[in-house]
């Protein structure tokens, strides 16, 4: 069912899926890829996990999709954590939900957000990350001329601070400049059927990506259970990042490697989605 809820004066739009049957069920809040909206990756996983008996909530974060918020198509890390908090509050108020059995599931960039959120919200009892991006400034700094990149995006923000328009770039492109360049992301988003997804993102969003520290959640999640599901080859969310997150987690934890060769294989391609859902459902059945 379509559902709307408010946080920080912003109206968010989501889809609540309730399995057949009676009684309060465990519930999952989902958060997903950079630029993604609820009828793409998170909606697919929400549907599949609802089939396994979980109440699921996939929603558009602020600034994206049908949800409110300005500027449009802008990554707001702290805002996304607030959105997840409000989503859990919504779930706990629903009669279909057992409010003491709520988990956070994140895919791609949402893996890092779900990890950090679960680490600091005691209402969340378990975390699962699928093809997760566990961003932290240390890792970003090692792979680029960090000072130069910081300077270039700070110049963008300065122009906007001085009254200039919000500056955008394409989210994906087969060739040329984009936040996610190359044929792999374009092959998914370029064919996306979602009417709520736009092929644009603020330039300042890239600054947020390279300065956020979601990996720190791994240091604070314990004693909550953690599952990491990842492809053995992933050019966009590195297997090394998944290994680092897993290493920093305490027990109980599980790391599942899938024989996927592309990051987007875990977005919508079989057998990888089913394998990821199976691993998640099995882990949740033990810990939620």
KOLFILO-92458 format. One record per residue: residue number from 1; residue in one letter; x, y, z of N, C-alpha, C in turn. Coordinates in pm, whole numbers. Atoms other than C-alpha are relative to their C-alpha. Example, Ala and Ser with C-alpha at 12.3 -4.5 7.8 and 13.67 -1.06 7.14 Angstrom:
2
1 | A | 89 | -119 | 0 | 1230 | -450 | 780 | 90 | 120 | 0
2 | S | -82 | -119 | -6 | 1367 | -106 | 714 | -77 | 109 | 73
//
This chain:
288
1 | X | 84 | -119 | 0 | 0 | 0 | 0 | 88 | 125 | 0
2 | X | -71 | -127 | 0 | 114 | 354 | -72 | -19 | 65 | 136
3 | X | 6 | -61 | -133 | 197 | 539 | 246 | 83 | 127 | 0
4 | X | -73 | -125 | -14 | 309 | 890 | 335 | 27 | 26 | 147
5 | X | -33 | -37 | -137 | 487 | 1007 | 648 | 95 | 118 | -4
6 | X | -75 | -125 | -3 | 662 | 1324 | 756 | 118 | -8 | 94
7 | X | -117 | -13 | -84 | 1005 | 1398 | 899 | 67 | 133 | -33
8 | X | -66 | -129 | 17 | 1171 | 1737 | 952 | -78 | 91 | -95
9 | X | 82 | -83 | 86 | 879 | 1900 | 773 | -7 | -44 | -145
10 | X | -2 | 52 | 137 | 931 | 1688 | 460 | -91 | -124 | -6
11 | X | 85 | 116 | 19 | 672 | 1442 | 332 | 71 | -105 | -84
12 | X | -61 | 111 | 70 | 814 | 1104 | 232 | -109 | -96 | -49
13 | X | 96 | 91 | 61 | 635 | 855 | 7 | 63 | -139 | -7
14 | X | -52 | 135 | 0 | 674 | 481 | 43 | -105 | -103 | -34
15 | X | 90 | 114 | 22 | 523 | 138 | -15 | 15 | -94 | 118
16 | X | 3 | 95 | -111 | 426 | -74 | 285 | -57 | -131 | -52
17 | X | 45 | 132 | 42 | 400 | -444 | 208 | -23 | -86 | 124
18 | X | 39 | 80 | -115 | 219 | -668 | 456 | -33 | -140 | -47
19 | X | 31 | 138 | 41 | 224 | -1048 | 419 | -142 | -39 | 40
20 | X | 131 | 51 | -35 | -101 | -1237 | 424 | 4 | -66 | 137
21 | X | 8 | 61 | -132 | -218 | -1365 | 759 | -32 | 103 | 105
22 | X | 34 | -86 | -111 | -293 | -1222 | 1097 | 113 | 3 | 102
23 | X | -100 | -12 | -104 | -87 | -1108 | 1390 | 113 | 92 | -38
24 | X | -112 | -91 | 21 | 208 | -878 | 1432 | 121 | -76 | -51
25 | X | -114 | 64 | 66 | 510 | -961 | 1214 | 128 | 81 | 22
26 | X | -124 | -78 | 6 | 876 | -867 | 1218 | -1 | 88 | -125
27 | X | 5 | -97 | 110 | 942 | -570 | 990 | 140 | 43 | -39
28 | X | -127 | -44 | 56 | 1221 | -439 | 769 | -18 | 136 | -66
29 | X | -8 | -126 | 73 | 1304 | -87 | 658 | 115 | -13 | -98
30 | X | -100 | 16 | 105 | 1497 | -72 | 331 | 48 | 134 | -52
31 | X | -60 | -118 | 61 | 1732 | 186 | 185 | 95 | -47 | -107
32 | X | -65 | 56 | 117 | 1903 | 159 | -148 | 104 | 86 | -69
33 | X | -111 | -58 | 75 | 2139 | 278 | -420 | -6 | 152 | -12
34 | X | -16 | -142 | 31 | 2264 | 629 | -486 | -88 | 34 | -119
35 | X | 99 | -51 | 96 | 1995 | 814 | -687 | -123 | -90 | -11
36 | X | 108 | 95 | 19 | 1762 | 514 | -650 | -131 | 43 | 63
37 | X | 133 | -25 | -54 | 1387 | 531 | -587 | -67 | -133 | 30
38 | X | 57 | 119 | -64 | 1149 | 285 | -427 | -53 | -104 | -96
39 | X | 50 | 101 | 93 | 1016 | 116 | -741 | 113 | -60 | -83
40 | X | -114 | 66 | 63 | 1366 | 8 | -841 | 51 | -110 | 94
41 | X | -65 | 109 | -74 | 1604 | -199 | -625 | -67 | -27 | 135
42 | X | 58 | 24 | -134 | 1455 | -145 | -280 | -139 | -60 | -10
43 | X | 133 | 57 | 17 | 1106 | -220 | -407 | 4 | -148 | -33
44 | X | -13 | 142 | 34 | 1220 | -549 | -556 | 34 | -82 | 124
45 | X | -38 | 74 | -120 | 1390 | -661 | -235 | -112 | 4 | 104
46 | X | 111 | -10 | -95 | 1096 | -536 | -27 | -109 | -101 | -37
47 | X | 101 | 97 | 45 | 858 | -746 | -237 | 42 | -143 | 30
48 | X | -48 | 136 | -18 | 1073 | -1056 | -219 | 7 | -37 | 149
49 | X | -8 | 29 | -143 | 1127 | -1027 | 158 | -139 | -4 | 65
50 | X | 138 | 10 | -49 | 757 | -966 | 217 | -56 | -139 | -29
51 | X | 43 | 137 | 32 | 699 | -1301 | 45 | 53 | -99 | 103
52 | X | -57 | 88 | -103 | 916 | -1450 | 321 | -61 | 25 | 138
53 | X | 72 | -18 | -125 | 683 | -1319 | 590 | 29 | 127 | 77
54 | X | -36 | -124 | -68 | 826 | -975 | 675 | -84 | 117 | -52
55 | X | 55 | -129 | 41 | 641 | -646 | 675 | 119 | 84 | -49
56 | X | -112 | -76 | 55 | 858 | -425 | 454 | -43 | 141 | -37
57 | X | 24 | -139 | 38 | 884 | -52 | 394 | 115 | 47 | -88
58 | X | -94 | -63 | 93 | 1062 | 81 | 86 | -57 | 138 | -31
59 | X | 50 | -136 | 18 | 1040 | 456 | 39 | 102 | 84 | -75
60 | X | -88 | -98 | 63 | 1183 | 750 | -150 | 56 | 91 | 108
61 | X | -61 | -93 | -94 | 1432 | 940 | 61 | -29 | 144 | -41
62 | X | 17 | -142 | 28 | 1403 | 1316 | 86 | 84 | 42 | -121
63 | X | -63 | -55 | 121 | 1495 | 1499 | -234 | -7 | -92 | -121
64 | X | 1 | 98 | 108 | 1436 | 1188 | -446 | -141 | -52 | -26
65 | X | 125 | 63 | 34 | 1144 | 1033 | -631 | -120 | 86 | 29
66 | X | 123 | -73 | -31 | 799 | 1131 | -511 | 5 | 72 | 134
67 | X | -9 | -68 | -129 | 917 | 1249 | -171 | 36 | 147 | -18
68 | X | -32 | -141 | 4 | 955 | 1616 | -91 | 146 | 25 | 31
69 | X | -136 | -38 | -35 | 1271 | 1806 | -12 | 72 | 71 | -113
70 | X | -80 | -79 | 96 | 1503 | 2052 | -183 | 144 | 8 | 50
71 | X | 19 | 5 | 145 | 1724 | 2068 | -372 | -30 | -141 | -46
72 | X | 33 | 130 | 54 | 1598 | 1788 | -588 | 126 | -77 | -37
73 | X | -109 | 91 | 40 | 1824 | 1487 | -651 | 130 | 36 | 70
74 | X | -118 | -32 | -79 | 2062 | 1585 | -374 | 18 | -100 | 112
75 | X | -32 | 96 | -105 | 2234 | 1339 | -141 | 18 | 72 | 132
76 | X | -2 | -62 | -132 | 2174 | 1435 | 222 | 22 | -110 | 104
77 | X | -26 | 113 | -89 | 2348 | 1183 | 449 | -70 | 7 | 135
78 | X | 67 | -10 | -129 | 2219 | 1314 | 780 | -151 | -6 | -16
79 | X | 143 | 7 | 26 | 1876 | 1362 | 630 | -47 | -142 | -23
80 | X | 40 | 139 | 24 | 1869 | 1001 | 514 | -9 | -78 | 130
81 | X | 8 | 66 | -130 | 1942 | 884 | 868 | -127 | 42 | 74
82 | X | 126 | -47 | -59 | 1652 | 1100 | 989 | -119 | -70 | -67
83 | X | 108 | 68 | 71 | 1432 | 945 | 719 | -17 | -143 | 52
84 | X | 7 | 137 | -51 | 1519 | 595 | 841 | -57 | -4 | 140
85 | X | 56 | -7 | -136 | 1443 | 695 | 1199 | -152 | 14 | -6
86 | X | 144 | -21 | 11 | 1098 | 820 | 1098 | -69 | -123 | -58
87 | X | 57 | 121 | 57 | 1040 | 506 | 891 | -20 | -107 | 107
88 | X | 14 | 97 | -109 | 1103 | 288 | 1195 | -111 | 43 | 95
89 | X | 110 | -49 | -85 | 871 | 508 | 1402 | -135 | -35 | -62
90 | X | 123 | 37 | 70 | 604 | 452 | 1139 | -30 | -148 | 15
91 | X | 20 | 144 | -11 | 655 | 77 | 1141 | -47 | -41 | 139
92 | X | 34 | 37 | -137 | 636 | 57 | 1519 | -142 | 41 | 38
93 | X | 137 | -44 | -27 | 300 | 236 | 1512 | -105 | -83 | -74
94 | X | 93 | 79 | 80 | 146 | -14 | 1269 | -43 | -126 | 77
95 | X | 46 | 119 | -72 | -72 | -292 | 1414 | 52 | -130 | -59
96 | X | -50 | 121 | 63 | 73 | -539 | 1164 | 143 | -35 | 42
97 | X | -144 | 12 | -28 | 426 | -494 | 1308 | 25 | -31 | 147
98 | X | -55 | 22 | -134 | 595 | -641 | 1612 | 112 | 102 | 18
99 | X | -93 | -111 | -13 | 774 | -325 | 1721 | 132 | -33 | 64
100 | X | -126 | 43 | -59 | 1044 | -519 | 1903 | 82 | -86 | -95
101 | X | -70 | 84 | 98 | 1147 | -706 | 1586 | 9 | 74 | -133
102 | X | -19 | -82 | 120 | 1266 | -452 | 1330 | 146 | -8 | -44
103 | X | -134 | 5 | 57 | 1566 | -484 | 1101 | 18 | 105 | -107
104 | X | -34 | -96 | 105 | 1744 | -253 | 857 | 76 | -74 | -110
105 | X | -62 | 64 | 115 | 1835 | -377 | 509 | 41 | 108 | -99
106 | X | -49 | -98 | 94 | 2052 | -172 | 276 | 67 | -64 | -120
107 | X | -62 | 48 | 123 | 2156 | -229 | -84 | 82 | 113 | -59
108 | X | -90 | -99 | 60 | 2449 | -49 | -251 | 30 | 109 | 104
109 | X | -29 | -108 | -95 | 2493 | 295 | -88 | -84 | -15 | 126
110 | X | 85 | 24 | -116 | 2205 | 201 | 139 | 58 | -97 | 99
111 | X | -64 | 91 | -95 | 2421 | -72 | 289 | 73 | 77 | 109
112 | X | -70 | -82 | -98 | 2636 | 190 | 457 | -95 | 77 | 88
113 | X | 98 | -73 | -80 | 2338 | 396 | 566 | -69 | -93 | 100
114 | X | 68 | 93 | -91 | 2160 | 92 | 710 | 92 | -42 | 114
115 | X | -97 | 38 | -103 | 2477 | -6 | 897 | 13 | 110 | 105
116 | X | -18 | -109 | -95 | 2529 | 336 | 1053 | -128 | 25 | 79
117 | X | 128 | -22 | -68 | 2159 | 376 | 1131 | -25 | -107 | 106
118 | X | 25 | 109 | -94 | 2128 | 33 | 1294 | 92 | 8 | 121
119 | X | -97 | -6 | -110 | 2439 | 97 | 1503 | -45 | 96 | 110
120 | X | 30 | -104 | -99 | 2289 | 401 | 1675 | -148 | 12 | 33
121 | X | 143 | -2 | -35 | 1915 | 325 | 1692 | -33 | -131 | 70
122 | X | 23 | 125 | -74 | 1836 | 72 | 1968 | -128 | -72 | -39
123 | X | 124 | 66 | 43 | 1497 | -2 | 1811 | 27 | -101 | -112
124 | X | -36 | 89 | 110 | 1672 | -178 | 1522 | 82 | -116 | 57
125 | X | -59 | 117 | -65 | 1770 | -533 | 1613 | 99 | -76 | -86
126 | X | -89 | 75 | 89 | 1960 | -659 | 1306 | 26 | 83 | -124
127 | X | -40 | -71 | 123 | 2144 | -527 | 1000 | 35 | -101 | -108
128 | X | -41 | 77 | 116 | 2182 | -673 | 651 | 38 | 95 | -111
129 | X | -48 | -81 | 111 | 2387 | -517 | 372 | 23 | -85 | -123
130 | X | -9 | 76 | 124 | 2368 | -636 | 11 | 71 | 85 | -104
131 | X | -80 | -76 | 96 | 2631 | -523 | -241 | 27 | 140 | 54
132 | X | -5 | -126 | -71 | 2696 | -249 | 11 | 121 | 88 | -32
133 | X | -107 | -100 | 6 | 2900 | 70 | -20 | 20 | 53 | 141
134 | X | -27 | -39 | -138 | 3061 | 129 | 318 | 100 | 115 | -1
135 | X | -86 | -117 | 24 | 3197 | 477 | 250 | 67 | 47 | 128
136 | X | -68 | -73 | -106 | 3457 | 642 | 468 | 108 | 86 | -64
137 | X | -95 | -92 | 63 | 3692 | 935 | 400 | 139 | -57 | -18
138 | X | -133 | 58 | 13 | 4005 | 728 | 456 | 13 | -76 | -131
139 | X | -3 | 75 | 124 | 3920 | 494 | 172 | -8 | 89 | -122
140 | X | 14 | -91 | 114 | 3815 | 778 | -57 | 130 | 77 | -23
141 | X | -122 | -81 | 12 | 4130 | 978 | 15 | 111 | -77 | -69
142 | X | -109 | 79 | 56 | 4351 | 690 | -92 | -12 | -20 | -150
143 | X | 22 | 29 | 140 | 4202 | 670 | -439 | -11 | 121 | -90
144 | X | 16 | -121 | 81 | 4210 | 1032 | -559 | 88 | 111 | 56
145 | X | -64 | -123 | -50 | 4373 | 1373 | -531 | -105 | 69 | 87
146 | X | 113 | -35 | -89 | 4152 | 1436 | -230 | -15 | 151 | 17
147 | X | 9 | -144 | -21 | 4238 | 1800 | -168 | -53 | 72 | -122
148 | X | 47 | -64 | 123 | 4184 | 1893 | -531 | -148 | -24 | -22
149 | X | 141 | 31 | 19 | 3850 | 1717 | -545 | -86 | 76 | 100
150 | X | 73 | -80 | -100 | 3736 | 1877 | -220 | -11 | 145 | -45
151 | X | 0 | -139 | 43 | 3834 | 2215 | -359 | -96 | 24 | -114
152 | X | 87 | -21 | 115 | 3644 | 2168 | -683 | -148 | 2 | 41
153 | X | 140 | 3 | -41 | 3317 | 2080 | -510 | -33 | 111 | 99
154 | X | 22 | -115 | -87 | 3360 | 2349 | -248 | -24 | 125 | -83
155 | X | 25 | -113 | 91 | 3378 | 2598 | -536 | -144 | -2 | -50
156 | X | 139 | 11 | 41 | 3042 | 2465 | -655 | -92 | 54 | 107
157 | X | 85 | -46 | -111 | 2889 | 2523 | -313 | 15 | 149 | 25
158 | X | -18 | -144 | -19 | 3042 | 2869 | -288 | -82 | 78 | -102
159 | X | 82 | -68 | 101 | 2877 | 2971 | -616 | -147 | -5 | 38
160 | X | 140 | 10 | -42 | 2546 | 2842 | -484 | -27 | 86 | 123
161 | X | 16 | -84 | -119 | 2598 | 3018 | -149 | -14 | 147 | -37
162 | X | 2 | -139 | 44 | 2645 | 3341 | -339 | -117 | 31 | -93
163 | X | 122 | -27 | 75 | 2310 | 3308 | -513 | -10 | -69 | -134
164 | X | 6 | 70 | 126 | 2393 | 3091 | -810 | -96 | -118 | 5
165 | X | 92 | 113 | 4 | 2169 | 2806 | -926 | 64 | -128 | 51
166 | X | -49 | 133 | -36 | 2200 | 2451 | -797 | 58 | -65 | -124
167 | X | -68 | 58 | 116 | 2446 | 2276 | -1026 | -18 | -151 | -1
168 | X | 29 | 142 | 18 | 2371 | 1931 | -1167 | 94 | -62 | -102
169 | X | -64 | 79 | 104 | 2539 | 1658 | -1365 | -83 | -126 | -18
170 | X | 77 | 124 | 18 | 2396 | 1337 | -1512 | 33 | -102 | 108
171 | X | -26 | 110 | -94 | 2356 | 1050 | -1269 | 79 | -110 | -69
172 | X | -69 | 104 | 76 | 2465 | 801 | -1538 | 19 | 47 | -144
173 | X | -26 | -25 | 141 | 2613 | 821 | -1886 | 94 | -108 | -51
174 | X | -91 | 98 | 58 | 2771 | 565 | -2116 | 137 | 59 | -26
175 | X | -124 | -72 | 25 | 3033 | 821 | -2210 | -12 | 141 | 55
176 | X | 0 | -136 | -50 | 3133 | 1157 | -2070 | -24 | 7 | 150
177 | X | 10 | -26 | -143 | 3082 | 1312 | -1729 | -132 | -50 | 57
178 | X | 119 | 44 | -75 | 2840 | 1156 | -1483 | 45 | -36 | 140
179 | X | -32 | 43 | -136 | 2822 | 1080 | -1113 | 36 | -147 | 4
180 | X | -30 | 144 | 12 | 2822 | 709 | -1207 | 24 | -29 | -148
181 | X | -26 | 15 | 144 | 2992 | 691 | -1547 | 20 | -146 | -41
182 | X | -31 | 131 | 53 | 3024 | 388 | -1770 | -123 | -81 | -37
183 | X | 110 | 79 | 55 | 2818 | 119 | -1933 | -78 | -79 | 105
184 | X | 70 | 84 | -98 | 2736 | -82 | -1619 | -115 | 74 | 68
185 | X | 115 | -69 | -58 | 2529 | 176 | -1427 | -101 | 46 | -104
186 | X | 93 | -45 | 103 | 2385 | 306 | -1753 | -90 | -113 | -47
187 | X | 81 | 112 | 47 | 2267 | -42 | -1848 | -117 | -27 | 94
188 | X | 114 | 15 | -91 | 2050 | -47 | -1535 | -88 | 125 | -1
189 | X | 81 | -121 | -13 | 1937 | 312 | -1490 | -48 | 53 | -135
190 | X | 44 | -46 | 131 | 1925 | 390 | -1861 | -123 | -73 | -50
191 | X | 118 | 79 | 38 | 1663 | 118 | -1897 | -104 | -2 | 112
192 | X | 91 | 2 | -114 | 1487 | 196 | -1569 | -142 | 40 | -41
193 | X | 138 | -34 | 34 | 1109 | 188 | -1609 | -65 | 98 | 97
194 | X | 60 | -84 | -102 | 1056 | 409 | -1305 | -33 | 139 | -53
195 | X | 34 | -138 | 40 | 864 | 731 | -1382 | 48 | 103 | 100
196 | X | -38 | -91 | -108 | 1000 | 879 | -1059 | 151 | 21 | 10
197 | X | -145 | -15 | -1 | 1372 | 848 | -1133 | 42 | 99 | -106
198 | X | -51 | -100 | 94 | 1556 | 1137 | -1298 | 150 | -19 | -16
199 | X | -143 | 18 | 28 | 1896 | 1114 | -1464 | 75 | 130 | 28
200 | X | -77 | -116 | -42 | 2047 | 1398 | -1268 | 28 | -10 | 149
201 | X | -37 | -4 | -141 | 2217 | 1460 | -937 | 76 | 131 | 23
202 | X | -75 | -123 | -25 | 2354 | 1772 | -772 | 150 | -31 | 3
203 | X | -145 | 17 | -8 | 2727 | 1819 | -809 | 46 | -11 | 145
204 | X | -39 | 2 | -141 | 2746 | 1877 | -436 | -22 | -138 | 62
205 | X | 21 | 135 | -52 | 2620 | 1520 | -383 | 130 | -80 | 1
206 | X | -125 | 74 | 6 | 2960 | 1390 | -487 | 87 | 34 | 121
207 | X | -73 | -39 | -120 | 3117 | 1588 | -203 | -50 | -79 | 121
208 | X | 56 | 78 | -111 | 2881 | 1412 | 37 | 50 | -145 | -5
209 | X | -43 | 138 | 13 | 2981 | 1072 | -101 | 143 | -21 | 48
210 | X | -141 | 21 | -31 | 3352 | 1127 | -49 | 38 | 48 | 140
211 | X | -30 | -45 | -136 | 3325 | 1278 | 300 | -81 | -74 | 107
212 | X | 81 | 71 | -100 | 3060 | 1060 | 469 | 80 | -115 | 60
213 | X | -61 | 116 | -65 | 3170 | 794 | 717 | -111 | -91 | 51
214 | X | 98 | 99 | -41 | 2916 | 515 | 722 | 65 | -128 | 53
215 | X | -70 | 120 | -47 | 3177 | 245 | 785 | 14 | -1 | 152
216 | X | -13 | -6 | -145 | 3206 | 368 | 1144 | -109 | -78 | 71
217 | X | 107 | 77 | -61 | 2876 | 193 | 1209 | 43 | -139 | 38
218 | X | -48 | 135 | -32 | 3065 | -137 | 1205 | 67 | -5 | 137
219 | X | -67 | -4 | -131 | 3253 | -27 | 1518 | -98 | 10 | 116
220 | X | 97 | -26 | -106 | 2932 | 43 | 1710 | -123 | -91 | -6
221 | X | 121 | 81 | 16 | 2679 | -216 | 1588 | -16 | -104 | 110
222 | X | 4 | 107 | -99 | 2767 | -486 | 1841 | -83 | 41 | 122
223 | X | 6 | 145 | 25 | 2599 | -683 | 1992 | -106 | -41 | -102
224 | X | 102 | 34 | 99 | 2344 | -665 | 1710 | 60 | -88 | -110
225 | X | -48 | 87 | 108 | 2374 | -936 | 1443 | 14 | 78 | -131
226 | X | -28 | -67 | 127 | 2512 | -833 | 1104 | 23 | -103 | -110
227 | X | -19 | 81 | 119 | 2493 | -992 | 760 | 52 | 88 | -113
228 | X | -49 | -68 | 119 | 2698 | -881 | 460 | -3 | -100 | -116
229 | X | 8 | 80 | 122 | 2616 | -1023 | 116 | 65 | 82 | -111
230 | X | -74 | -78 | 98 | 2850 | -922 | -166 | 45 | -87 | -117
231 | X | -52 | 70 | 116 | 2960 | -1015 | -515 | 151 | -9 | 4
232 | X | -145 | 20 | -4 | 3311 | -1149 | -564 | 73 | 102 | -89
233 | X | -55 | -107 | 84 | 3370 | -889 | -838 | -99 | 115 | 0
234 | X | 88 | -117 | -8 | 3228 | -539 | -796 | 84 | 125 | -20
235 | X | -81 | -117 | 33 | 3375 | -230 | -964 | -49 | 127 | 68
236 | X | 56 | -122 | -56 | 3150 | 15 | -780 | -7 | -2 | 152
237 | X | -3 | 15 | -146 | 3123 | -116 | -424 | 96 | -116 | 27
238 | X | -108 | 97 | 5 | 3449 | -297 | -368 | -19 | -114 | 100
239 | X | -3 | 111 | -95 | 3469 | -644 | -213 | 92 | 29 | 118
240 | X | -89 | -36 | -111 | 3758 | -503 | -9 | -72 | 84 | 105
241 | X | 79 | -79 | -94 | 3516 | -253 | 145 | -92 | -87 | 83
242 | X | 85 | 94 | -73 | 3279 | -535 | 238 | 82 | -78 | 102
243 | X | -88 | 72 | -92 | 3568 | -727 | 392 | 40 | 86 | 118
244 | X | -39 | -90 | -109 | 3675 | -422 | 593 | -115 | 19 | 98
245 | X | 116 | -13 | -89 | 3323 | -373 | 727 | -18 | -126 | 83
246 | X | 16 | 127 | -71 | 3300 | -741 | 817 | 106 | -16 | 109
247 | X | -109 | 13 | -97 | 3638 | -735 | 991 | -25 | 86 | 123
248 | X | 23 | -90 | -113 | 3532 | -441 | 1207 | -125 | -32 | 81
249 | X | 119 | 43 | -74 | 3205 | -604 | 1310 | 37 | -105 | 104
250 | X | -13 | 106 | -98 | 3178 | -820 | 1619 | -106 | -107 | -26
251 | X | 101 | 107 | 10 | 2988 | -1148 | 1645 | -128 | 43 | 71
252 | X | 18 | 96 | 109 | 2728 | -1254 | 1562 | 2 | 71 | -137
253 | X | -10 | -59 | 133 | 2807 | -1183 | 1197 | 18 | -111 | -102
254 | X | -18 | 96 | 109 | 2807 | -1357 | 861 | 33 | 76 | -127
255 | X | -38 | -57 | 130 | 2970 | -1279 | 526 | -29 | -105 | -107
256 | X | 39 | 91 | 108 | 2820 | -1438 | 213 | 51 | 57 | -132
257 | X | -50 | -40 | 131 | 3004 | -1419 | -120 | -86 | -65 | -108
258 | X | 73 | 51 | 115 | 2801 | -1454 | -439 | 88 | 11 | -124
259 | X | -83 | 5 | 119 | 2954 | -1540 | -774 | -49 | 99 | -106
260 | X | 44 | -107 | 90 | 2841 | -1212 | -928 | 121 | 74 | -53
261 | X | -113 | -67 | 64 | 3068 | -1029 | -1170 | -24 | 150 | -20
262 | X | 33 | -143 | 14 | 2889 | -692 | -1182 | -76 | 46 | 124
263 | X | 73 | -55 | -115 | 2763 | -466 | -907 | -150 | -10 | -21
264 | X | 144 | -3 | 23 | 2422 | -437 | -1071 | -61 | -139 | -13
265 | X | 58 | 134 | -2 | 2385 | -816 | -1082 | -90 | -19 | 121
266 | X | 80 | 14 | -121 | 2250 | -785 | -728 | -115 | 101 | 6
267 | X | 115 | -91 | 9 | 2003 | -517 | -837 | -125 | -75 | -46
268 | X | 120 | 62 | 55 | 1771 | -731 | -1047 | 26 | -127 | -80
269 | X | -34 | 114 | 85 | 1951 | -1024 | -1209 | -3 | -130 | 79
270 | X | 0 | 133 | -61 | 1892 | -1389 | -1132 | 120 | -81 | -50
271 | X | 56 | 46 | -128 | 2007 | -1607 | -970 | 43 | 83 | 120
272 | X | -66 | -71 | -110 | 2181 | -1338 | -765 | -99 | 62 | 98
273 | X | 98 | -60 | -92 | 1873 | -1161 | -626 | -58 | -108 | 90
274 | X | 55 | 109 | -82 | 1723 | -1491 | -513 | 103 | -48 | 102
275 | X | -104 | 42 | -94 | 2055 | -1592 | -357 | 15 | 100 | 114
276 | X | -11 | -102 | -104 | 2076 | -1262 | -172 | -120 | -1 | 93
277 | X | 122 | 6 | -82 | 1715 | -1286 | -55 | 2 | -124 | 88
278 | X | -7 | 123 | -80 | 1768 | -1646 | 58 | 94 | 18 | 119
279 | X | -97 | -18 | -107 | 2077 | -1553 | 258 | -54 | 96 | 106
280 | X | 56 | -98 | -94 | 1899 | -1253 | 413 | -110 | -60 | 83
281 | X | 111 | 59 | -72 | 1586 | -1443 | 502 | 47 | -105 | 100
282 | X | -53 | 100 | -93 | 1786 | -1727 | 656 | 61 | 66 | 123
283 | X | -65 | -70 | -111 | 1989 | -1487 | 868 | -105 | 65 | 90
284 | X | 103 | -66 | -79 | 1682 | -1293 | 976 | -81 | -101 | 81
285 | X | 78 | 100 | -72 | 1501 | -1611 | 1073 | 72 | -44 | 129
286 | X | -78 | 38 | -117 | 1781 | -1679 | 1320 | 14 | 113 | 103
287 | X | -38 | -111 | -86 | 1822 | -1331 | 1461 | -108 | 107 | 17
288 | X | 103 | -103 | -14 | 1496 | -1135 | 1428 | -134 | -65 | 34
//
